[in-house]
């Protein structure tokens, strides 16, 4: 993925983005051996960049898909002593711009969850989720809900629900609203990524196509 040269210089710790622009305009920056003075210049990870003749140190962006085990909270520390993501991996991605972009509500990145609730859930209750329900922080956007099965032995209904919002405990609150509190909840898909082929507690690095697709979803324009 290409990024603006001044952004790459700033990310490498050479200078602030504004100062980096001055470096470029001053002819202090070379890309693949050629002086670049255009602020709109874009570069990719393969470009060799120097400032005042010294190569910059570029951080390799890393992206990992992690299958969070049950009982592990998605935080780096927990006062209650529960297992956290930090107990399994310290860094899922070092691309801060991507992380912020994917979390921004305007990006509307889909997240799919597999939900288990006690009892038999009538279709009209699921239809409420499909239309949107009124929570204490406002109406939810319409969700995509797919009924999977009713487990007679466990007296549980299972369904998949896809939302693009990121409110706190949103799925649980939506299910509370329709009168069926969540017993089992697992995120099974984020954007185009799914947990297929990945075991609990394991992770894998994303391939280049997967990473690029996420960047497009986050609307990163370099």
Secondary structure as GFF3:
##gff-version 3
##sequence-region A 1 222
A	DSSP	beta_strand	3	4	.	.	.	ID=ss1
A	DSSP	alpha_helix	5	11	.	.	.	ID=ss2
A	DSSP	alpha_helix	17	25	.	.	.	ID=ss3
A	DSSP	beta_strand	29	31	.	.	.	ID=ss4
A	DSSP	beta_strand	34	35	.	.	.	ID=ss5
A	DSSP	beta_strand	42	43	.	.	.	ID=ss6
A	DSSP	beta_strand	49	51	.	.	.	ID=ss7
A	DSSP	beta_strand	54	55	.	.	.	ID=ss8
A	DSSP	beta_strand	64	66	.	.	.	ID=ss9
A	DSSP	three_ten_helix	85	87	.	.	.	ID=ss10
A	DSSP	alpha_helix	96	103	.	.	.	ID=ss11
A	DSSP	three_ten_helix	105	107	.	.	.	ID=ss12
A	DSSP	beta_strand	111	118	.	.	.	ID=ss13
A	DSSP	alpha_helix	123	131	.	.	.	ID=ss14
A	DSSP	beta_strand	134	135	.	.	.	ID=ss15
A	DSSP	beta_strand	138	139	.	.	.	ID=ss16
A	DSSP	beta_strand	144	151	.	.	.	ID=ss17
A	DSSP	beta_strand	156	163	.	.	.	ID=ss18
A	DSSP	alpha_helix	170	177	.	.	.	ID=ss19
A	DSSP	beta_strand	182	190	.	.	.	ID=ss20
A	DSSP	beta_strand	193	194	.	.	.	ID=ss21
A	DSSP	beta_strand	203	205	.	.	.	ID=ss22
A	DSSP	alpha_helix	208	217	.	.	.	ID=ss23
###
